[in-house]
Amino acid sequence: MEIKKEQNGASLTLALTGRLDAVSAPDLDKVVQNELGGITELTFDFTELVYVASAGLRVLLLAQKRMKKQGMMKLIHVSPDVKDVLEMTGFIDFLTIEE
């Protein structure tokens, strides 16, 4: 998976390409742990994300918990396949998803 970061002031966009699975989730976890200081708006751009596994969902959950304390988080451009996983796991109920 590739992670592209774009920061504009207190806003950070992470564009993910490929698969968010057990192999790639630790890379995203490092970004979430190390680069959210001072960020009040976190956006995950899933335009090029084709798959998310449980390890990836865990990282999204941790990011959501952190951003709930310091701002807001949203997902954009979520594919139908990834959205299905979010619905089946109940993540769709607490994540903000914009088209």
Residue pairs with C-beta under 8 A, 6 or more apart in sequence:
1 16
1 17
1 18
1 19
1 20
1 21
1 23
1 24
1 27
1 28
1 49
2 16
2 17
2 18
3 14
3 15
3 16
3 17
3 27
3 28
3 31
4 14
4 15
4 17
5 12
5 13
5 14
5 31
5 35
6 12
6 13
6 15
7 13
7 39
10 38
10 39
10 40
10 41
10 71
11 39
11 40
11 41
11 42
11 43
12 35
12 36
12 39
12 41
12 42
12 43
13 42
13 43
13 44
13 45
14 28
14 31
14 42
14 43
14 44
14 45
15 45
15 47
15 48
16 28
16 44
16 45
16 46
16 48
16 49
17 48
17 49
18 24
18 48
18 49
18 50
18 51
19 49
19 50
19 51
19 52
19 53
20 28
20 49
20 51
20 52
20 53
20 55
20 56
20 59
21 51
21 52
21 53
21 55
21 56
22 53
22 54
22 55
24 56
25 53
25 55
25 56
25 58
25 59
28 56
28 59
29 59
29 62
32 59
32 62
32 63
32 66
36 42
36 63
36 66
36 67
36 70
39 67
39 70
39 71
40 70
40 71
40 72
41 71
41 72
41 73
42 63
42 67
42 71
42 72
42 73
42 74
43 73
43 74
43 75
43 76
44 60
44 63
44 73
44 74
44 75
44 76
45 76
45 77
46 75
46 76
46 77
46 78
46 79
46 82
47 76
47 77
49 78
49 79
49 82
50 79
50 81
50 82
51 81
51 82
52 60
52 82
52 85
52 86
54 89
57 85
57 89
57 91
60 75
60 91
60 95
61 91
63 73
64 73
64 94
64 95
67 73
72 96
73 95
73 96
74 95
74 96
74 97
74 98
75 95
75 96
75 97
75 98
76 97
76 98
76 99
77 99
78 86
78 97
83 92
83 97
85 91
86 92
86 95
86 97
